[in-house]
Amino acid sequence: MTAPAARPTGAAGLTSAQVAERVARGQVNVADDASSRSLGQILRANTLTLFNAMLATAFVLVMLTGRWQDGFFGFVLVLNTAVGVVTEYRAKRTLDDLAILDAPTARVWRDGVEVALPVAEIVLDDVLALSTGDQVPVDGEVVETRGLEADESLLTGESRPVRKADGDEVLSGSSVVAGSARVRATRVGDDSYAQKITAAARRYSLASSELQGAVGKILRVVTFLIVPMAILLALSQVRALGGWDVVRSNGTWRDAVVQAVAGVVGMIPDGLVLLISVNFALAAVVLARRQVLVQELPAVEVLARVDVLCLDKTGTITDGAVALDELLHVDADGRADAVAATDLDPEVLGVLAAIGADPEANATAAAIGAGVADVAGRAAGAGSARITDAVPFSSARKWSAVQVAGVAWVLGAPEVVLAGRSDAVAVGTLEAAHARASDGSRVVVLCRAGATVPDPDAPLPTLEPAALIVLGEHVRDDAAATLSYFREQEVGLRVISGDDPATVAAIATKVELEGSGVRVEGADARRLPTETGALATALEGTRVLGRVTPEQKVGIVEALQSRGHTVAMTGDGVNDALAIKTADLGIAMGNGARATKAVSRLVLLDGKFSTLPGVLAQGRRVIASMERVANFFLVKTVYSTVLAAVTVVAGLVVPIAYPFLPRQLTLVSALTIGVPGFLLSLPASSERYVPGFLRRVLTFAIPAGVIVAGAALLVSWVAGDPDVAGPTTARTLATLSTLGLGMVVVVLHARPLVWWKLAMVAGLTLAGLAAPYVPLAAEFFLLERPDGRQWLLVAAVVAVGGAALTGVQALARRRAPHPRGKIS
């Protein structure tokens, strides 16, 4: 029996020999990265479908007739399958790369020295050094802590940070939000908590969207109808051609097969599925070129219907950089006077310098330290200041504490650490802090707190203010223009921040959140109700919130969602992660915390706030084009279904031929769906997408399809009279009338008709009209040249049908409007 590996002693870490021993045993942090579906499974899943089976059967039947010209719809089958395979394989690659653990390296103690290693090289019993902002790469046990607090919300759903003591367990995938620690690895690789969750996350599932769901419903209905319709249509065409004996003897069974295939293939909106996948994928590619990572393709759809954008001030409106602007000495009477750093109490200077020099200092503490370090170093006795105990800063508490030379000090938000006090010192300090915060500055107060640091889980004792520290934030140069764009696009804006409400409001005023010259008022989030309905009501008239906790950010997002809003949330810190995950569209800054980027749907890789307008415009372009093109496809589905049904039912009384061949429907689809659909998807759109896609589209497509089908049947019936013309002429006139009405549908959905759209319509119309006169086209599509009377028939039918289609669209807009009102 092999002896167990020796464990390290204390927090010094493993020796090289102990590491080699564990590597040999396979006790390394390497996990199975395979997703749940192999490439073979993906190929089978996208190839062996009922949809493909129907199209493939129809294709084979047409090929058996020898009329390959009528089998062009087979290319759609191939393209649909190819796009499905490529899209899912891309998803597989993404899933293979997916990890709750996003940290590329970890700091590990080896042979008594701290080294940076790839997380895959961590072994069992390694001792890791963790500090604020780090993500825990393995499960472990705390062996030495300095106020470590872990955010386990991504794993357990618990939004409050969990304070860890020596001997406590920390879970892989959690994030350090305060303090630091040394942690011994107890579970690595597939045994770790995060890897077990990741394995479940890797199980393949297509992200849903309203567009995809609506098309799926349509396909299910069509699938239910298509098999019996194909059989009945084939039987009706056999009867129309003289019966079984006749079609077998003269070979016209081929005509019956081709006409039946034409009827059922036209019912399938095959290209619409393809177009949605391609549009989502192309949008992701375009956004990637703009340094935007789309982590979930249907996020493009969510982009288009966002009507409220929640902004975290720091890192979004400001770039997060802070610098010390001013120091104010607070005397025993509560007066706060601005002083030079050299005139500040040396003891206070020394404490500020020590706070700033702490390796675990956050951005605010580091800026303070940088501003006083030189002066403090020269002050008598200040250079020897050393922290002997500490409570790290927490965004939930809004304060931190240190012990220096036997005295405890608290640094935090004035209205938090001095809350509830009415004495002159507290009132004077708060008034001075508010006056500076109203100018857009960040203000913190340093207070004496007795001999020992306060308990972070208990109310603060009475503190003695010693100094106010005023810091300035740098506002992004592009913030004002970006916010102006969102106002113009009727997207409601909410700024939510952990800073003083007056500070946040001043910065919001500076970037013209509500317009030029409009002063913005800030609200204190601590006074907000907690019940979702009441909170939603309170938010209706509130644009700027300060002193917001991470839990409240989630509540604010949920309250806005409860009122039917589609909410986007931007942020960069760990404290934003849960709100970003809760929002309909989470947007993380590229320089933000790893945990925040891990749960977001979009990542702004360049960290530029000004990228967002282009992101929104791209989403709206894609969805507006998809809804427009869906009308084209579904009108065709409806009129094909109506034609097939009428042919079957009428055939029970008077046998009639289906009015098209598959190749003629291919021509109609190319000129009235494919080409215009592609071209109309290119321009930008400012329309905000709202739910109700299927209802809006069907409200137009069903009556429009009936009108087009009626027109095709009418001209086919008139021209099909043996005394007037033959079946080829009837199909020609049905094709031309359907082309004409299809172009009317294009015109109705291409508004406003700018020059290039008019040129497109004119070019496509001329191509359709010229088809019977171009020998190669006429021969391929089996079209005849109409005479003058027949052209008049087509023109009259298109004119009347076009007027009816215009009326249908006007009625459809009233019944299923697309609201675009301003969001308050």
N, C-alpha and C positions, 0 to 999 in steps of 0.2 A: 504494500500500500504506500502511495506517495505521500510524503510529509506535506502538510499545508504550508503555504507561503508565509514567510515571516512578515509580521506587520511592522510599520514604522513606529518609532518611539516619538511621542510628543508631536510637534507641528513642523519638524525639520524636513519631513518628506522622506521618500525612498532613496536608497542608494542605487547606483547603476546596476549592481548585481541583482538587487531585488526587482528592478524593472525588467531585466532580461529574463528572470525566472517567471514573471507574470506573462510576459510576451510569449514565452515558450508554452505556457498553459492556455494561451488564447484568451486571457483575461484582459482584453483591450477594448477600447471604446469604439468598436467597429460593429455596425448593424447591417442587417439585410436591407439593401436599398431597392429591391425589386418591387414594382407596383403589382397590383393584383391581376393584371391582364397582360398576357404576352402579346407579341406582335401577331402570332398566329391566331390567337383568340380575337384580336381586334379585326383581323382580316375576315375571319368567319362571321363575326358579329355584324359587320357592315356589308357583307356580301350575301349571306344566307338570311334575307329578310323577306317578308311577304310582299313588300313594296317592290323589291327587286325581282321577286319571283313572277309577279304579274307582268312587269315590263319585259322581263326576259322571255316569258311565254309568248307575249304578243310579238316580240321581235322575231322569235324563232318561227312563229306561224307566218309572218310576213316573208321571211327569208325562204320558207318552203314554197311560197307562191312564185318565187323568182323575181318579185318586184322589189328589188333592193332600194329603189328610190323612195319607197314608202317606209323604210326602216331607219330613217335618220334619228328618230326619237331614241334609238339605242345608244347614241352618243351621250344623251342626258343620263341614262342609266350608268354608263361608265364614269361620267364626271361626278355624279352624285356619290357613287361608291368611293371614288378616289378622294373626294373632299372629305367624306366621312372618315376614311382611314387616316388621312393626313391629319385632320383635326384631332381625332382621338389619339393618334400616336404622339402628336404634340402634347396633348393633355397627359399622356403616359410619361413623357419625358419630364414634364413639369412635376408630376406626382413623384417621379423617381427622385427629383431634386428637392421635393418638399421636405421640410424638417421644421418642427417647432424649435429645434436647436438651430440657431442661425449664426452662432459665434464661430468664426473661422479659426480662432486661436484661443488658448487659455493660458493663464499664468500658473505654473506648477513649481513646487519646491522639489528639486532633485539634488542630492548630495549636498544639502544645506544651502543651495543657491536657487534663487527664483529665476526661472527661465520661461520663455514663451514657446508653446508647442501647439501644433494642430490638434484639434479636439480628438481626432482619430487616434492620436498617440497616447492619450491618457490611459493609464492602467489601473486596475483595482488597487485601492489603498493609497493612490497618489494623494498628496496634499495640495489643494488648489488655493490660490490667493484670489479672493473675490472682493470687489469694491463697487461703489454706486455706479449703476448703468450697465453692469455686467449681466450676462445671462448665464445661468448655472448649466454647465454642459453635461453633468452626470448627477445621479443621486448621491447624496453624501451626508456626513455627520459633522456638525460644527465642533471644531476642537479649540478654537480661539476666536472670540468675537469682540468687535468694537461697535456695538449698537446696530448689528445687522438686522435689516428689515427686508423681507422678500415679498414681492407681488406674485401671488400664485393664481391670479385671476384667469390666466390663459389655460390653466390646468384644472382648477377646482371650481371656478366661477365665483370664488370669494374675492370681492373687490377690495377689501381693506388689507393693507400690508400686514404681514405677520412678523412680529418681533421674534428673533431667534436667540436662544441662550446656548451656552456650551452643552453639547450632547444632543441638541435638537436635530431633527432631520430636515434637510433641504432637498427639494425635488428638482430634477432636471427640467428645464423649460421655464422655470420661474426666473424672475428678474430681481436684481438687487436695487431697491429704491432708496435705501439709506444705509449708512454704515459700511463696515468691511468685516471680513472674517477669513480664517483659514478653515478649509473644509476637507475632510478625508473622504475619498470616493468609496462608496459602499456597493453601488450597482453601476455597471457600465454596459455599453452596447445594447443588445436587444433586451436586457434585463431592466434597463432604466425606465422610469415612469414615462418620460417624454417619448421614448421610442415606441412604447406600447400604444400611446395615443397617436403617434405618427403613423404607425402601422394601420390603425383604424382609419385615419384620415386618407391614407393612400388607396383605400378601397374605392374603385372607380365609381364615380357618379357624375352625370352631366349636370352642370349648373343650369337651373331653370330660368326662363325669362317669359314675359307675357307673349312676346312675338313667337317664340318657339312653341309655347304651350298652345297658342291659338292655331298655329299651322298644324300641330299635332292633332288637335280636335278635328280639323277639316279632313286630314288624311284618314283618320279613323272612320269618319262617315263615308268617305269615298271608298275606302277598302271594303266596307260592309256592302256597298252597292255594286261594286265593279264586277264581281264574279257573276252574280245572277244577270246583271245588265249585259255582260258580254255574251252569255249564252242566249238570252232572249233576242238580242240584236242580231246575232249570227243566224238564228232560226228565221227571224223576220226577213233578213236579206236573202236567204235561200228561197223563201216563199215568193219574194218579190221577183226573183230571177226564174221562177217557173217550177220550183220544187226540187226534191232530192234527185229524182231521175234525170231531170234536165241538166242540173249543174254538174252531175257526174259525167254525163255523156258529152257535153260540150266544153267542159273545163271551166265554166264560170263560177265554180266553187271558190276559185281564187278571188273573184270579185267580192263574194260574200264574206270571205275571211278578212280581206283588206278593209272593207267598209265597217265590219264589226270592230276591228282593231282601231280604226279611226275614231269610232264613237267612244270607246272606253279610254283610249290614250289621252284624248282631249279632256277627259274628266279629271285627270291627275295634274295638280299644280306642281309638277315635278321640279321645275326650275326654281320655284319659290324656296324650297328647302335649301337648294344649292346657294341661292342668292343670299339668304340670311347668314349661312355659315361663312360665305366669302366676304360679305360686308363686315361682319364682326372681325374676321381675321385681318382684312385690309385696314380697318380702323386701328387695330392693335399695332400693325406695322407702321402706319402713319404716325401714331402716337409715340412709338418707340424711337422714331427719327427725331422726335421733339423731346427726347429724354424723359418719356413717360412710360413706365413699365405697367402693362395691363396684366394683372395676375389672374384675372378671370374674365373670359371674353364677354359674357352677358353684362359685365360692368359697363360696357359701351351703351347698352340700352338704358341702364340706370342713370348714366350721365345725362341723357337727353331729357329725363323727366325730373331732375333735381329742381326743387323750387325753394329750398332753404339751404343756405350754406353756413355752417357753424365754424368759426375761426378761433383757433387758439392764438392769442396775441403774440406771445414769445415764440420766435422761430417761424412765424407766418407773416404777420404785419411787421414785426421787428425781426432783425436777423439774430437776436439772442445775445449779441455782444453788449456788455455793460461796462461802464467805467465810473470810477468815483468822481463825483462832481463837487460835493460839499460835505463838510463835517459841522455839526452843531453841538455845542456843549449844553447840557441840560443841568441847570443849577437846582438847588434845594427848593426853590419856589416854583419850579416848573417852567422858568424862562429858558427858551432854546435860542441861543445866539450863535451865529456863524463864526467860526474861528479857523485860523490856519492850523494845519496839522501840527505845526511845531508848538502851538499854544494849548493843545489838548493835554489832559492829564496823562503823564507818562505811563501810568498803570493801564489806563484805557487803551492807549496806543499799543502797548505791548500785547494786550489781549486781542485787539483787532489784527495785529500782525501775526499772532500765533494762529488765530482762526483761519486767516488767509493762507498760511504756510502749511496747514494740515493737508496731507496727501489726499484726503477724502473731501476736500473743500469743493462745494458746488460753484457755479459760475458767479453768483453774488458774492460769496465769501472770498473767492479768488480775486475778484475785482477790488474788493475792500483791501485785501492783503497787498495787492500790487500798488494801491494808492498810498498806503501808509508805511510800507516796508522800509524804505530808506530813512524816513524820519524816525520810525520806531527803533531802527537799528542804532541811531545816534542818541536816542533818549536814554537817560540814566536808568540802568537796570532793565530796560525793555528788551534788550537783546537776549536775555536769559529766560524769557517767558516760555513755559513749556506746558502743554496740555497733559493733565494727569487722569482725567476722566471726561467723558463726552456723551451727549445724546445727539445723534446725527439729525440733520434737517429732514423733515418729512413734509411733503406737499399737503398732506391731510392735516398735520398739526400747525403748520406755518411757523415753526420755530425750531431752533437747535440750541444746545447748551454745551458749555465746556467748563472744566475746572482748571484754574491756573493759580499756582502758589497758594492753594488752600481756599480760594474764593471761587464761587460758582457764578457764571455769567450766562444770560439768555440773550440770544440774537434772533429777532423775528419781526413779524408784522406788528406795528404799533397797536392797531385796533384789536388784535388778537391777544397779545401778551398783556395789554392794559385794559382788557374788556371788563365792563361792569364797574369801573371805578369812577368816582366823582370827586376825588381829592384834587387839590390845586395842581400838584405835580403831574398827575396823569392827564388832567384836562388840558393843561398848558402844553404838554408834550404832544397830545393828540391834535390840538389845534395847529401847532407848528408842522406836524407831519402832514396834515391834510392840506395846508397851504402849499407845501412843496409838491405833494402828489397831484394837486389840481393843475399843475403845469406840465404833467406828463412824466414826472420823475418817479423812480422807484425809491421808496423810503423804508428803512428798517431801523429798529431801535435796539441799542445795547443796554441791558439792565443788569444790575447786581442782583444775585438770587440767594445769598447766604453762603453757607460753607459747602454744601453738597449740591450736585446737579439735581434738578427736579425729576420726579418720576414721570416718564412720558405717557403713562396710562392714567395719570391722576391730574386734577385741575392744578394750574400753576399757582404757586404761592404769591403773596404780594411782592412785587418787584420794584426796584429802585432804578428809574431811568438814569442813565449816565451820558448817553450821546445818541444823537440822530445821525444816521448815515444816508446821504442822498446820492443816488446813482442815476445815470442817464442811459437810456436805451437808444440804439440806432434804428431808426425806421427805414425799412426797405425803400429804395428809390422808386420801385415800381408799384408800391402798395396803393397809392391813391388812384392811379389809372386803372389798376385791376379791379378795385372795388367799384369804380365808376362803371366799368363794363358790366358787372353783375347787376347793378341797379338798372341799367338800360335794358338788360335781358329779363327784368322782372323776377330776379332771384332774391328772396329775402335774406338779409345778412344778420347774423348774431355773433358778437364777439364775446367769448367766454374765457376768463382768465383767473388765475389764482392770485393776481396782484390786487392792489388797492383799487376799488371802483373808480375813485377820482383819477388815478393814474391811467387806468385803461380808457376812461372816458376822454381824458385829455388827448391821448394818442389817437383815439377814434375820431375826435374832432380834427386833429391835425391831418389825418388822411382822408377827411371829408366822407366819413362813413355814410352820412345821410344827406350829403350834398354840400356844395360850396357855401361857406359862411354859416352853416347850421351847427350850433353848439350841441354836443351829445351829452346826455346825462347818464351816469353809471348807476347801477343798482347793486346793492350788497346781497350776494347769493345766500348769505346766512339767514336772511329774513324771508327767503322764499318758502312757500309751502312745500311739503314733501309728497302730498297726494297728487297723482298724475293729472287728474282733471283740473284741480286748482292751479297746479304749476303751469299747465298749458294756457289757462286763462291769464295768469300773471305774465307769461311770455309774450302775449299778443301785443302789448305796448312797450316791451323792453327790448332794446337792441344791444345793450352793453351790460355785462355782468362781471363783477369782480369778486374776489375771495371765493371762487368756485372750487370745491373739492373734486377729486376724481369721481367719487360716487355721484355727485351732483351733475357732472358732465353727462353721465349715462342717463340720469333722470331727465335732463333737459332734452336730450335726443329723443327719448321715449315719449316725452310729453308732446313734442312737435309731431312725432309720428302718429300719435293718438288723434291728432286733428286732421289726418289725411295728408300730411306733407311728406314729400320724399326728401330725406335729409342727407346732405353730405357733411362730413366732419373732417377737418384737417388738423394735423398736429405732428409733433416730432418727439415728444417725451414719453417715457414709460407711463406716466400718469394719464396720457391720452389714449392708451392702447384699448381699454375696455370700451370707451365711447366710440372710438373708430371702428371697433368690431361690431358695436350695436347699430351704428348708422347704416342707412341703406347703401351709402357709398363712402367707405373709409379711404382717406387720401393721406398718405404719409410722406413727409419730406425725406429726400434721399440721405440727408445727413442726420436723420433722426435715430431714435433708439431701435435696436434690432427687433425687439419684441413688437414695437409699433408697426414696423414695416411688415412683420410676419403676418399680422392679422388684417392688413389693409388690402383693398382691391386694386388700388392704384398707388404707385410710388413715383413721386416727382424726383427723378434721379439727380437732376441738377439743383434741387432744393430751391428753385425759383418760384415765388408766388405768381409771377407774371405768366407762368406756363399755363395756369388754370383756364384763362379764357379760351385758348386754343383747344384745350381738352374738352371744354363744354361745347364749343362750336363743332368739333369733330363728332361728338356723340349725337348732337342734334341733326347734323347732316346725314349721318347713317340712318337714324330712325325715321326721319322725314322721308328719305328716299325709299325706305323699306315699306312704309305705309302706302306711299304713292304706287310703288310697283306691285304691291299686294293687290291693289284694286285691279290692275291689268290682268294678273294671273287668275284671280277669282272670278272675274267676269267671264273669262274663257272657261273655267271649270263649270260655272252655272250654265252658260249657253250650250256647252257640250253635253251636260247632263240632261238638259231640257230636250235637245235634239234627239238624243238617244231614247229618252222616255217616249217622246211623241212618235218616233219611228216605230218603236215596239208596239205601242198601244194602237196607233193608226193601222199598223200592219195586220191587226186582227180583223179589220174591216176591209180596207183597201191597201194592198201591199205597196209600199213606197220605198225608194232607195234612200240610204243615208246621204245627205247633201255634200259630203266632202270625202276626199281621200286623205290619208295621213300626210302625204307630201304637201298637200294644199294647206293643211293646218300648220305644217312647219313654216310655210311662207307667211301665213297670217301671224303666227307667234313671233317670228323674227322681226317683222316690220312693226308690229303693234305692242310687243312686250319686250323682247330681248334688247334691241338697239335703243329704243327710247328709255327703257328701264335703266340701262347702263349710263346713258348720257345724263339723264335727270338725277342720277345719284351723285354727280360730281359737285354741283354748287353747294355753298354753305347754306344753312338754314338757321333762322333765329327762333323758330317755333319750338315751344316747350312740349315735349311728349307727355301725355297723361294716360292713365289706364283707360281701357275701353276700345283697344285696337280692333278686336274681332267684331264687336257690335258696329263700330263705325264703318268698317270695310264691308260687312255683309249688308248693312242698310242700303248701300249703293249697289253692291255687286249683284245681289239677287234680282232686283227689278231690272237692272241694266242687262244682265245676262238673258233674262226673258225677252227683252226687247230685241237684242241681237239675234237670238234664236228665232223669234217670230219673223224678223226680216229675212233671214236665210231661208226659212221654210217658204215664205211668200214668193220670193224670186225663184226659188227652186221649183215650186209648184207651177208658177206661171210659165217659166221657161221650159219646164219639163213636159209640157203638153206636146204630144207627138206632132200636132199640127203646127207648132211654133218652132220647136228645136229639139235636139236630142239630149241624152244625159250628160255629155261632156259640156255642152253649153250651160246646162242647169248648174253643174258644179262650178263652172267659171263665174257665173253671175252670183252664186251664193258666196264664192270666195271673195269677189270684188266688193260685194255689199258688206261682208263681215270685215274686210280690210278698211272700208270707209268708216264704218261705225267704230271700229277699233281705234282709228285715228281720232275720232271725236272724243273717245274716252281719254286718249293721251292728251288732247288739247285741254280738256276739262281739268286734268290733274297736273298740267304743266304751268298753270298760271302762277305769277304774271308772265305774259307772253313777251319776253324780251326778244331781241333780234335773232339770237342764236337758236332759241327754241322754235321760232317761226321758220327759220332755215331748216331745222331738223324735221319739222312736220312736213314742210314742202318737199324736201328731198325724199323722205320715206313715202309720201303720197305719190310722187312721180314714179318712184321705183315700183310701187304696186300697180299703178295704171299702165306702166310700160311693159310689165311682165308678159301679157298676151302678145305683144308685138315684137319681143326679142325671141328669135327662133329657138335658141338654146334653152331659155327659161320656159317658153311656152311648151316645148317638148318635154322638159323635165317635170314640170308641174301639171302637165296635161291640161293646158288652158287654151281656149279658142278666142279668136278676135270677135268681140261683140259688134253688132251693127248699131246704127244710130238709135233705133227703137229700144234695143236692149240697154244701151247706155242711159237712155232716159229713164228706163225702169229702175236701174241701179241708183241713179241720181235722186229720183223721187223717194225711193225707200230710205236712202241715207239721209236725205233732208228731213223727212218725217221722223225717222228714228233718232237722228241727232237732236231734234227739238225735244223729243221725249226724254232722251238721256240728260239733256240740260235741266229739264224739269225735275227729273229723278235726283240729280245731284243737289239742287236747291232744297228739295224736300228732305233729302238725307241729312244735309247740314243742319236743318232745323230740328230734326228728330234726334240726331246724335252729334251735337255740337262738339267742337274741339276747344275747350276753354283755354284762354290764354290771358286771363285777367291778372292784374298786378297783385303780387303777394305782399301782404302787409308785414 
